[in-house]
Structure formats: structure tokens, C-alpha cells
Amino acid sequence: MYPQKTETFSACFRQFREIDPQAYHTIIRFFEEHAFIIKSLDFEEYFEIMTAYVRSLFEAGAYQKHADMSDVIIEAAIINNLKVYRGEDIYEKTLFQKAASLYHLQEFTKSDHILSELIKMNPGENTYRLFLIKNRLQVKPAYLHVLQGLSIFLYFLSILIISVQTFYIDPFRPEWTSLAFSARNTTFITASVLLILSDLVFRGVTWYGVHSLASEAREKLKRS
């Protein structure tokens, strides 16, 4: 049997309004305890509670559930042609927070896709560009793994040369000391330079890729 909307439903919304907006765990519990009634409220009341619930999931660190429930807000905003809600672009804000949740869940590819689409929609928003750069820096390409692996190999090789020099060359072949000293220094410096340069190249390529995406989106918007 369905509850009477005139009293039960309005009482549910009044009870929600009494909760501190910053009491995120309380809002989460309230929604999950009254989900059936909340889904039957008028759209305005339902949407207010739903947005508070989804925001609370994000603030409480329930990233998987937040990423899943964000789609409900996005779908409702599209169906009801609701772009601005309480002075904010509800569509962009929800997408951005979903990207952040996916980032925390280490689902960097999905987060990358959302952030790229946000940049195409709003290329002037610096926050989107910075977050996409941060996201892409978490996914290291194959060439970086190879170069960093080579650097580590060279570091171990320099340690091996030091060991050979200490325990064999210096005591028994002092005429080779100068050569061993040069070899170990060259190996160590090469490893350090390779490690630093590979990281700088990776960061540079990442930065360039994101800003190129924003520039292309900006030019496309100008032409449209």
C-alpha cells in the first residue's frame, strides 16, 4: 500500500530540511532510509534531496557510490532541461565531481574521458585543464617505464663499479683506479640525467596535449 502523499511526503521533505547541509553522513542515512518516499516526491523536492545526497556521498568519500549515483543527477538535469541549479551549472559540476571520484578510484581512463569532454564544453575553465594534467600524469606511457628502468639499471651498474673498485681495483690494480672512477661517475650522472629528462619530457608532452585540446575546443566554439 502506498503512503498518502499529502502528509507523509511533505513531512519527509520537512524532516530533510531540518538536517544540517554539512552533516553528510546524516543526509546519506536519511536518503537511504527514505528512498522509496523520496523517489515519489515532486521533482523540485526530489531533486533537492537527491543533489544533497550525491554531494554528501562525494564529501564523505564514498567515491564508488558517488560515481554511480552521479548519473541520476545528470540524467534528471538533461530530461528536465535544468542547466543552472542554485546558481551553478549542475551538469558540469556533477560531471567534474564524478571525474574526481573516478580519479580517487584510480579509474584514470574514465576520468580522462569526462575531463576531456568538460574541456570541450568549457575550454576556458582552468580547473578542468589542471585536473586533466594531474590525471594523465598518473598513467605513465611505455617509453617512460623503459627509460626509468634503464636509469635504475645504470644506478645499479654504478654501485657495482664502486664495489669492484673498492674490493679489487684499489687493492690489486691501482693503475685502473682512475678509469673506474670515471666510469662510475659517468654511469651515475647518465642515470640521473636520463631519469630527470624522461620525467620532464613526460610532463611536457602531457601539458602540451591538454592545452592543445583546450585550444582546439576554443577554436571550434568560435567557429560555431
Backbone hydrogen bonds, N-H to C=O, Kabsch-Sander energy under -0.5 kcal/mol:
donor,donor_aa,acceptor,acceptor_aa,energy
7,E,4,Q,-0.6
8,T,4,Q,-1.5
9,F,4,Q,-0.7
10,S,5,K,-1.0
11,A,7,E,-2.3
12,C,8,T,-1.8
13,F,9,F,-2.0
14,R,10,S,-2.3
15,Q,11,A,-2.3
16,F,12,C,-1.9
17,R,13,F,-2.2
18,E,14,R,-0.8
18,E,15,Q,-0.6
19,I,16,F,-1.9
23,A,20,D,-2.3
24,Y,22,Q,-1.9
27,I,23,A,-2.2
28,I,24,Y,-2.2
29,R,25,H,-2.3
30,F,26,T,-2.6
31,F,27,I,-2.6
32,E,28,I,-2.3
33,E,29,R,-1.9
34,H,30,F,-1.6
38,I,34,H,-2.8
39,K,35,A,-2.1
40,S,37,I,-1.4
41,L,38,I,-1.5
46,Y,42,D,-3.1
47,F,43,F,-3.4
48,E,44,E,-1.7
49,I,45,E,-2.1
50,M,46,Y,-2.8
51,T,47,F,-2.6
52,A,48,E,-1.7
53,Y,49,I,-2.4
54,V,50,M,-2.7
55,R,51,T,-2.3
56,S,52,A,-2.1
57,L,53,Y,-2.1
58,F,54,V,-1.8
59,E,55,R,-2.6
60,A,56,S,-2.3
61,G,58,F,-1.2
62,A,57,L,-2.5
63,Y,61,G,-1.7
66,H,62,A,-2.5
67,A,63,Y,-2.7
68,D,64,Q,-1.8
69,M,65,K,-2.8
70,S,66,H,-2.0
71,D,67,A,-0.5
71,D,68,D,-0.8
72,V,69,M,-1.1
73,I,69,M,-1.1
74,I,70,S,-2.4
75,E,71,D,-2.6
76,A,72,V,-2.4
77,A,73,I,-2.6
78,I,74,I,-2.0
79,I,75,E,-2.7
80,N,76,A,-2.1
81,N,78,I,-1.3
82,L,77,A,-3.2
83,K,81,N,-0.9
85,Y,83,K,-0.5
85,Y,88,E,-3.1
88,E,85,Y,-1.1
90,I,83,K,-1.7
90,I,88,E,-1.3
91,Y,83,K,-0.8
93,K,89,D,-2.8
94,T,90,I,-2.1
95,L,91,Y,-2.1
96,F,92,E,-2.7
97,Q,93,K,-2.3
98,K,94,T,-2.1
99,A,95,L,-2.4
100,A,96,F,-2.0
101,S,97,Q,-2.3
102,L,98,K,-2.5
103,Y,99,A,-2.0
104,H,100,A,-2.2
105,L,101,S,-1.7
106,Q,103,Y,-1.6
107,E,102,L,-3.0
108,F,106,Q,-1.1
111,S,107,E,-2.1
112,D,108,F,-2.7
113,H,109,T,-1.9
114,I,110,K,-1.9
115,L,111,S,-2.5
116,S,112,D,-2.4
117,E,113,H,-2.0
118,L,114,I,-2.2
119,I,115,L,-2.2
120,K,116,S,-1.8
121,M,117,E,-1.7
122,N,118,L,-2.9
125,E,122,N,-1.7
126,N,124,G,-0.9
128,Y,125,E,-0.5
129,R,125,E,-1.2
130,L,126,N,-2.6
131,F,127,T,-2.2
132,L,128,Y,-2.2
133,I,129,R,-2.3
134,K,130,L,-2.2
135,N,131,F,-2.6
136,R,132,L,-2.7
137,L,133,I,-1.9
138,Q,135,N,-1.3
139,V,136,R,-1.2
140,K,138,Q,-0.8
145,H,141,P,-1.5
146,V,142,A,-2.2
147,L,143,Y,-2.4
148,Q,144,L,-2.6
149,G,145,H,-2.3
150,L,146,V,-2.3
151,S,147,L,-2.1
152,I,148,Q,-2.2
153,F,149,G,-2.2
154,L,150,L,-2.3
155,Y,151,S,-2.1
156,F,152,I,-2.3
157,L,153,F,-2.2
158,S,154,L,-2.3
159,I,155,Y,-1.9
160,L,156,F,-2.3
161,I,157,L,-2.3
162,I,158,S,-2.1
163,S,159,I,-2.3
164,V,160,L,-2.6
165,Q,161,I,-2.7
166,T,162,I,-2.7
167,F,163,S,-2.6
168,Y,164,V,-2.0
169,I,164,V,-2.2
170,D,165,Q,-2.9
172,F,168,Y,-2.6
173,R,168,Y,-0.8
173,R,169,I,-2.1
176,W,173,R,-2.3
177,T,174,P,-1.4
180,A,176,W,-2.5
181,F,177,T,-2.6
182,S,178,S,-2.1
183,A,179,L,-2.4
184,R,180,A,-2.6
185,N,181,F,-2.0
186,T,182,S,-2.6
187,T,183,A,-2.5
188,F,184,R,-2.4
189,I,185,N,-2.7
190,T,186,T,-2.4
191,A,187,T,-2.1
192,S,188,F,-2.1
193,V,189,I,-2.8
194,L,190,T,-2.5
195,L,191,A,-2.2
196,I,192,S,-2.5
197,L,193,V,-3.0
198,S,194,L,-2.1
199,D,195,L,-1.5
200,L,196,I,-2.3
201,V,197,L,-2.8
202,F,198,S,-2.1
203,R,199,D,-2.4
204,G,200,L,-2.6
205,V,201,V,-2.9
206,T,202,F,-2.2
207,W,203,R,-2.7
208,Y,204,G,-2.6
209,G,205,V,-2.4
210,V,206,T,-2.1
211,H,207,W,-2.4
212,S,208,Y,-2.2
213,L,209,G,-1.9
214,A,210,V,-2.1
215,S,211,H,-2.2
216,E,212,S,-2.6
217,A,213,L,-2.1
218,R,214,A,-2.4
219,E,215,S,-2.3
220,K,216,E,-2.2
221,L,217,A,-2.1
222,K,218,R,-1.7
223,R,219,E,-1.8
224,S,220,K,-1.3
